[in-house]
Protein backbone atom coordinates (compact mmCIF):
# COMPACT_ATOMS: atom_id res chain seq x y z
CA UNK A 1 0.00 0.00 0.00
CA UNK A 2 1.09 3.55 -0.63
CA UNK A 3 1.59 4.80 2.90
CA UNK A 4 0.29 8.25 2.09
CA UNK A 5 -3.48 8.42 2.13
CA UNK A 6 -5.15 11.66 1.14
CA UNK A 7 -8.90 11.16 0.72
CA UNK A 8 -11.59 13.80 1.02
CA UNK A 9 -15.30 13.57 1.72
CA UNK A 10 -17.68 16.50 1.71
CA UNK A 11 -16.69 17.60 5.24
CA UNK A 12 -13.61 15.56 6.13
CA UNK A 13 -10.10 14.81 4.99
CA UNK A 14 -8.25 11.58 5.78
CA UNK A 15 -4.54 12.28 5.58
CA UNK A 16 -1.12 11.51 7.00
CA UNK A 17 -0.18 13.07 10.32
CA UNK A 18 2.32 15.89 10.71
CA UNK A 19 4.00 17.25 13.83
CA UNK A 20 1.64 20.25 13.57
CA UNK A 21 -1.23 17.96 14.64
CA UNK A 22 0.09 17.21 18.14
CA UNK A 23 -2.05 19.72 20.07
CA UNK A 24 -5.25 18.53 18.37
CA UNK A 25 -4.37 14.90 19.08
CA UNK A 26 -3.53 15.63 22.70
CA UNK A 27 -6.96 17.23 23.07
CA UNK A 28 -8.75 13.91 22.47
CA UNK A 29 -6.16 11.35 23.66
CA UNK A 30 -5.99 13.09 27.07
CA UNK A 31 -9.79 12.94 27.48
CA UNK A 32 -10.91 10.23 29.94
CA UNK A 33 -14.33 9.90 28.30
CA UNK A 34 -12.86 9.40 24.82
CA UNK A 35 -10.32 6.88 26.12
CA UNK A 36 -12.71 4.97 28.41
CA UNK A 37 -12.71 1.73 26.38
CA UNK A 38 -9.29 2.10 24.80
CA UNK A 39 -6.43 2.69 27.22
CA UNK A 40 -5.35 5.20 29.88
CA UNK A 41 -5.22 8.84 28.82
CA UNK A 42 -2.02 10.04 27.16
CA UNK A 43 0.41 12.66 28.39
CA UNK A 44 1.69 15.16 25.84
CA UNK A 45 5.00 13.27 25.67
CA UNK A 46 3.11 10.02 24.96
CA UNK A 47 1.17 11.76 22.18
CA UNK A 48 4.44 12.87 20.56
CA UNK A 49 5.83 9.32 20.69
CA UNK A 50 2.54 7.75 19.53
CA UNK A 51 2.09 10.06 16.53
CA UNK A 52 5.74 9.74 15.52
CA UNK A 53 5.68 5.93 15.78
CA UNK A 54 2.20 5.07 14.44
CA UNK A 55 1.24 8.11 12.38
CA UNK A 56 4.44 9.38 10.81
CA UNK A 57 7.03 6.57 10.75
CA UNK A 58 4.81 3.48 10.36
CA UNK A 59 1.52 4.84 8.94
CA UNK A 60 -0.83 2.70 11.03
CA UNK A 61 -3.16 5.62 11.74
CA UNK A 62 -4.28 8.64 9.73
CA UNK A 63 -5.53 12.06 10.73
CA UNK A 64 -9.23 12.86 10.40
CA UNK A 65 -9.40 16.57 9.67
CA UNK A 66 -12.57 18.61 9.55
CA UNK A 67 -11.98 20.62 6.40
CA UNK A 68 -13.72 23.88 7.20
CA UNK A 69 -11.87 24.17 10.54
CA UNK A 70 -8.49 22.74 9.43
CA UNK A 71 -8.57 20.83 12.73
CA UNK A 72 -7.69 17.20 13.42
CA UNK A 73 -10.72 15.80 15.23
CA UNK A 74 -9.50 12.23 15.54
CA UNK A 75 -7.66 9.46 13.84
CA UNK A 76 -8.50 6.52 11.66
CA UNK A 77 -6.80 3.21 12.35
CA UNK A 78 -6.17 1.53 9.01
CA UNK A 79 -3.30 -0.85 8.42
CA UNK A 80 -2.46 -4.34 7.27
CA UNK A 81 -3.26 -6.82 10.03
CA UNK A 82 -2.42 -9.98 8.08
CA UNK A 83 -1.93 -10.59 4.38
CA UNK A 84 -4.93 -9.09 2.51
CA UNK A 85 -6.65 -8.24 5.83
CA UNK A 86 -6.69 -4.71 7.25
CA UNK A 87 -7.73 -3.40 10.64
CA UNK A 88 -10.18 -0.51 10.89
CA UNK A 89 -10.88 1.68 13.89
CA UNK A 90 -11.18 5.29 14.97
CA UNK A 91 -10.82 7.62 17.92
CA UNK A 92 -12.67 10.92 17.66
CA UNK A 93 -12.65 14.03 19.82
CA UNK A 94 -15.89 13.93 21.81
CA UNK A 95 -16.72 17.51 20.83
CA UNK A 96 -17.34 16.04 17.36
CA UNK A 97 -19.30 12.92 18.34
CA UNK A 98 -22.81 12.33 16.93
CA UNK A 99 -22.07 14.01 13.60
CA UNK A 100 -21.67 10.81 11.60
CA UNK A 101 -17.92 11.30 11.17
CA UNK A 102 -16.88 7.78 12.26
CA UNK A 103 -19.40 6.25 9.86
CA UNK A 104 -18.36 8.54 7.00
CA UNK A 105 -14.59 7.92 7.32
CA UNK A 106 -15.16 4.19 7.84
CA UNK A 107 -17.32 3.82 4.74
CA UNK A 108 -14.85 5.92 2.75
CA UNK A 109 -11.82 3.86 3.80
CA UNK A 110 -13.66 0.54 3.29
CA UNK A 111 -14.49 1.60 -0.25
CA UNK A 112 -10.86 2.66 -0.79
CA UNK A 113 -9.54 -0.57 0.72
CA UNK A 114 -11.72 -2.87 -1.33
CA UNK A 115 -11.82 -0.96 -4.62
CA UNK A 116 -8.32 0.55 -4.75
CA UNK A 117 -6.15 -1.74 -2.60
CA UNK A 118 -8.14 -4.92 -3.39
CA UNK A 119 -8.12 -6.00 0.26
CA UNK A 120 -10.01 -9.23 0.92
CA UNK A 121 -11.25 -8.47 4.45
CA UNK A 122 -11.38 -5.63 6.96
CA UNK A 123 -11.69 -6.28 10.68
CA UNK A 124 -12.42 -4.09 13.68
CA UNK A 125 -12.36 -4.73 17.40
CA UNK A 126 -13.69 -3.05 20.50
CA UNK A 127 -14.55 -3.60 24.14
CA UNK A 128 -17.92 -5.31 24.47
CA UNK A 129 -19.14 -2.43 26.67
CA UNK A 130 -18.41 0.14 23.93
CA UNK A 131 -21.94 0.26 22.54
CA UNK A 132 -21.31 3.30 20.32
CA UNK A 133 -18.48 1.57 18.41
CA UNK A 134 -20.51 -1.63 18.12
CA UNK A 135 -23.38 0.37 16.61
CA UNK A 136 -21.00 1.99 14.11
CA UNK A 137 -19.51 -1.37 13.07
CA UNK A 138 -23.03 -2.65 12.42
CA UNK A 139 -24.11 0.50 10.55
CA UNK A 140 -21.18 0.20 8.15
CA UNK A 141 -22.07 -3.39 7.30
CA UNK A 142 -19.58 -5.28 9.47
CA UNK A 143 -20.65 -8.60 10.97
CA UNK A 144 -19.98 -9.81 14.51
CA UNK A 145 -17.36 -12.59 14.60
CA UNK A 146 -16.83 -13.22 18.32
CA UNK A 147 -14.24 -12.52 21.00
CA UNK A 148 -10.59 -12.48 20.06
CA UNK A 149 -7.58 -13.62 22.09
CA UNK A 150 -7.36 -10.17 23.72
CA UNK A 151 -10.94 -10.42 25.03
CA UNK A 152 -12.22 -7.80 22.59
CA UNK A 153 -15.19 -8.41 20.33
CA UNK A 154 -14.39 -8.52 16.65
CA UNK A 155 -16.31 -7.47 13.55
CA UNK A 156 -15.46 -8.05 9.90
CA UNK A 157 -16.52 -7.29 6.37
CA UNK A 158 -15.34 -9.23 3.33
CA UNK A 159 -14.76 -7.69 -0.07
CA UNK A 160 -17.43 -9.89 -1.67
CA UNK A 161 -19.97 -8.64 0.92
CA UNK A 162 -19.08 -5.02 0.39
CA UNK A 163 -22.32 -3.05 0.31
CA UNK A 164 -20.48 0.27 0.12
CA UNK A 165 -19.16 -0.02 -3.48
C-alpha positions as CSV (number, residue, x, y, z in Angstrom):
1,X,0.0,0.0,0.0
2,X,1.1,3.5,-0.6
3,X,1.6,4.8,2.9
4,X,0.3,8.2,2.1
5,X,-3.5,8.4,2.1
6,X,-5.2,11.7,1.1
7,X,-8.9,11.2,0.7
8,X,-11.6,13.8,1.0
9,X,-15.3,13.6,1.7
10,X,-17.7,16.5,1.7
11,X,-16.7,17.6,5.2
12,X,-13.6,15.6,6.1
13,X,-10.1,14.8,5.0
14,X,-8.2,11.6,5.8
15,X,-4.5,12.3,5.6
16,X,-1.1,11.5,7.0
17,X,-0.2,13.1,10.3
18,X,2.3,15.9,10.7
19,X,4.0,17.3,13.8
20,X,1.6,20.2,13.6
21,X,-1.2,18.0,14.6
22,X,0.1,17.2,18.1
23,X,-2.0,19.7,20.1
24,X,-5.2,18.5,18.4
25,X,-4.4,14.9,19.1
26,X,-3.5,15.6,22.7
27,X,-7.0,17.2,23.1
28,X,-8.8,13.9,22.5
29,X,-6.2,11.4,23.7
30,X,-6.0,13.1,27.1
31,X,-9.8,12.9,27.5
32,X,-10.9,10.2,29.9
33,X,-14.3,9.9,28.3
34,X,-12.9,9.4,24.8
35,X,-10.3,6.9,26.1
36,X,-12.7,5.0,28.4
37,X,-12.7,1.7,26.4
38,X,-9.3,2.1,24.8
39,X,-6.4,2.7,27.2
40,X,-5.3,5.2,29.9
41,X,-5.2,8.8,28.8
42,X,-2.0,10.0,27.2
43,X,0.4,12.7,28.4
44,X,1.7,15.2,25.8
45,X,5.0,13.3,25.7
46,X,3.1,10.0,25.0
47,X,1.2,11.8,22.2
48,X,4.4,12.9,20.6
49,X,5.8,9.3,20.7
50,X,2.5,7.8,19.5
51,X,2.1,10.1,16.5
52,X,5.7,9.7,15.5
53,X,5.7,5.9,15.8
54,X,2.2,5.1,14.4
55,X,1.2,8.1,12.4
56,X,4.4,9.4,10.8
57,X,7.0,6.6,10.8
58,X,4.8,3.5,10.4
59,X,1.5,4.8,8.9
60,X,-0.8,2.7,11.0
61,X,-3.2,5.6,11.7
62,X,-4.3,8.6,9.7
63,X,-5.5,12.1,10.7
64,X,-9.2,12.9,10.4
65,X,-9.4,16.6,9.7
66,X,-12.6,18.6,9.6
67,X,-12.0,20.6,6.4
68,X,-13.7,23.9,7.2
69,X,-11.9,24.2,10.5
70,X,-8.5,22.7,9.4
71,X,-8.6,20.8,12.7
72,X,-7.7,17.2,13.4
73,X,-10.7,15.8,15.2
74,X,-9.5,12.2,15.5
75,X,-7.7,9.5,13.8
76,X,-8.5,6.5,11.7
77,X,-6.8,3.2,12.3
78,X,-6.2,1.5,9.0
79,X,-3.3,-0.8,8.4
80,X,-2.5,-4.3,7.3
81,X,-3.3,-6.8,10.0
82,X,-2.4,-10.0,8.1
83,X,-1.9,-10.6,4.4
84,X,-4.9,-9.1,2.5
85,X,-6.6,-8.2,5.8
86,X,-6.7,-4.7,7.3
87,X,-7.7,-3.4,10.6
88,X,-10.2,-0.5,10.9
89,X,-10.9,1.7,13.9
90,X,-11.2,5.3,15.0
91,X,-10.8,7.6,17.9
92,X,-12.7,10.9,17.7
93,X,-12.6,14.0,19.8
94,X,-15.9,13.9,21.8
95,X,-16.7,17.5,20.8
96,X,-17.3,16.0,17.4
97,X,-19.3,12.9,18.3
98,X,-22.8,12.3,16.9
99,X,-22.1,14.0,13.6
100,X,-21.7,10.8,11.6
101,X,-17.9,11.3,11.2
102,X,-16.9,7.8,12.3
103,X,-19.4,6.3,9.9
104,X,-18.4,8.5,7.0
105,X,-14.6,7.9,7.3
106,X,-15.2,4.2,7.8
107,X,-17.3,3.8,4.7
108,X,-14.9,5.9,2.8
109,X,-11.8,3.9,3.8
110,X,-13.7,0.5,3.3
111,X,-14.5,1.6,-0.3
112,X,-10.9,2.7,-0.8
113,X,-9.5,-0.6,0.7
114,X,-11.7,-2.9,-1.3
115,X,-11.8,-1.0,-4.6
116,X,-8.3,0.5,-4.7
117,X,-6.1,-1.7,-2.6
118,X,-8.1,-4.9,-3.4
119,X,-8.1,-6.0,0.3
120,X,-10.0,-9.2,0.9
121,X,-11.2,-8.5,4.4
122,X,-11.4,-5.6,7.0
123,X,-11.7,-6.3,10.7
124,X,-12.4,-4.1,13.7
125,X,-12.4,-4.7,17.4
126,X,-13.7,-3.0,20.5
127,X,-14.6,-3.6,24.1
128,X,-17.9,-5.3,24.5
129,X,-19.1,-2.4,26.7
130,X,-18.4,0.1,23.9
131,X,-21.9,0.3,22.5
132,X,-21.3,3.3,20.3
133,X,-18.5,1.6,18.4
134,X,-20.5,-1.6,18.1
135,X,-23.4,0.4,16.6
136,X,-21.0,2.0,14.1
137,X,-19.5,-1.4,13.1
138,X,-23.0,-2.6,12.4
139,X,-24.1,0.5,10.6
140,X,-21.2,0.2,8.1
141,X,-22.1,-3.4,7.3
142,X,-19.6,-5.3,9.5
143,X,-20.6,-8.6,11.0
144,X,-20.0,-9.8,14.5
145,X,-17.4,-12.6,14.6
146,X,-16.8,-13.2,18.3
147,X,-14.2,-12.5,21.0
148,X,-10.6,-12.5,20.1
149,X,-7.6,-13.6,22.1
150,X,-7.4,-10.2,23.7
151,X,-10.9,-10.4,25.0
152,X,-12.2,-7.8,22.6
153,X,-15.2,-8.4,20.3
154,X,-14.4,-8.5,16.6
155,X,-16.3,-7.5,13.5
156,X,-15.5,-8.0,9.9
157,X,-16.5,-7.3,6.4
158,X,-15.3,-9.2,3.3
159,X,-14.8,-7.7,-0.1
160,X,-17.4,-9.9,-1.7
161,X,-20.0,-8.6,0.9
162,X,-19.1,-5.0,0.4
163,X,-22.3,-3.1,0.3
164,X,-20.5,0.3,0.1
165,X,-19.2,0.0,-3.5
